[in-house]
Amino acid sequence: MADVTHSVSVFEQIRLVAGLRWRILRNSLRKKNNRLDLIGLILAGVLSGIFVFGLSFAFYTGAYAFLSQGRMEWMALLFWGIFLFWQIFPVFVAGFGANFEFRTLLRFPLSLRAFYAIGLAYGFADFSALASVCWLLAMTTGATVAKPGVLPAMLLIVAVFMLLNATMERLIGSWLERLLARRRTREIFLGLFVLSMVSLNFLSPLMQRYGASARPVFFRILPYFVWLPPSLAGRALAAVIRMQPAAFLLNFALLLSYLVLFSVLLWGRFAAQYRGEELSDSAAPGRAAIRPLPASDDGPDRLRLLAPQVAAIVRKEFHYLTRNGFAYFTLLLPPLLILIFSMNFAGSHPTVGGKGVSSDVFFPGMMAYLILILMAPAYNSFAYEGRGIQTYFTAPLRFRDVLLGKNLMLVSVLSLELGLSMAMLAWRVGLPSAHTFVATCAAIIFTIVGQLTIANWSSITFPRKLEFGQMRGQRQSGMAVLVAFGAQILMGGISAVILFTGNWTGNLWLPAQVFVFLAVAAVGGYFASLDALHKLAEKKKEVLMEALCR
């Protein structure tokens, strides 16, 4: 057997693994949910393709204009744009790419070279990689049309640049995976990451105030960027056009040096995984500590007005929330977003535009934006249950109680967040007129409760298991994303039309009256749907367990 294994070439090993992956995908499409998930991904891919095609035209135009006008140095800007997108975008949407655990390959008699080649090839399966390859090809086409003689050098530079970016992306992802092996580390890192991304919105007012003093510092550090890969690629291309072979060889050799360096580092990381490196949240075994028995608490039960089963679910959700370090950071986002947008677009001195947006427009707009963000997890509310989903079907409770408990906890968090946001708006911008305020509050109830029914159905029908804090392989169900997107558009469109009817008809209190009626209807429809969703959960029991227990 050993001789047969060693006689198989690396190419043959890769071909066999690719064939296996194709068979797994094809067989998984026998299930209805997987087919719907694929349809959702295809629709999302079509929308993403429009974005990629539009920028491909921009990169083609840029490369053609720079070379035809003799501005060869500006080609480095295009390489820099692709480089930053390829390395940074996967951090934002780490779950959009290929969802595959490479350690599962070790069950097959693969060589280290085949394991490395497959791991590197998966780097080209991410959306950022596919989009960047399209943009590089568009750049190549534009440069060739402008100067046909540059095609061979352009192909060589682009090929090395693509391989370098894929290697760097896989290496950074592997380092982050090792760094974030512990849950607490993941929570802290992701929380700080989200806050840092949000804080970028403060750059505009800061640059307006301190931009003049910061410009000399930027120009002093700018020359150091010429030794980084994107600048080297642009300089190598400029040297070819100017017929400077020595400069081309120097810049291309430095670009190859970066590729060799990162390839060696990535080989070391993959070699460690190949030898059986195991990253786990579990702590090392030790002597169990003796814990004293908790004292009985005879204090008043704050949830005594709820049914015992519903109260138990609410307590469980609350304990999950308090044990989630990442949740503490996300709870700060709505007030922080209010502060950012009010600085840029509202108030007496906005940084964007000369005149601030009125509170009658800014207030309902910000409430709609916050609901759009805060309601997204409700469409996959069982994502983090794991094997605990089995308890719901074995414990003496109905599934409607589970949904009601989860929804009560979500509504409590939403109420707290929207209350803090309203206080921030009142401080920064001021409250709107009475009729707009009442209409917005009624619209919030209608939008949240109306979406809860749809979100509960989506959570039962299209469940997807997620690991909290993990970056790679975290992707919502394609159909759940489409359902959430469609529901948000529907609710937002209805609310916008109703809000504008007050100005159209001249009756400023008409939107408030309509939203109060719709809110009452949404609450009644929600409670009427719980029994139907309970029956649906019983029918989808196998689907839930299969999706969440694996």
Buried (B, 14 or more C-beta within 10 A) or exposed (E): EEEEEEEBEBEEBBEBBEEEBEEEEEEEEEEEBBEBBBEBBEBBBEEBBEEBEEBBEBBBEBBBEBBEEEEBBBBBBBBBBBBEBBBEBBBEEBBBBBEBEBBEBEEEEBBBBBBBBBBBBBBBEBBBBBBBBBBBBBBBBBBBBBBEEBBEBBEBBBEBBBBBBBBBBBBBBBEBBEEBBBBEBBBBBBBEBBBEEBEEBBEBBEEEEEEEEEEEEEEEEEEEEBEBBBBBBBBBBBBBBEEBEEBBEBBBEBBBEBBEBBBEBBBEBBEEBBEEEEEEEEEEEEEEEEEEEEEEEEEEEEBEEBBEBBBBBBBBBBEBBEEBBBBEBBBBBBBBBBBBBBBBBBBEEBBBEEEBBBBBBBBBBBBBBBBBEBBBBBBBBBBBBBEEBBEBBEEEBBBBBBBBBBBBBBBBBBEEBBEBBBEBBEEBBBBBEEBBBBBBBBBBBBBBBBBBBBBBBBBBBBBBBBBBBBBBBBBBBBBBBBBBBEBBEBBBEBBEEBBEEBEEEEEBEBBBBBBBEBBBEBBEEBEEBBEEBBEBBEEBBEBBBBBBEE
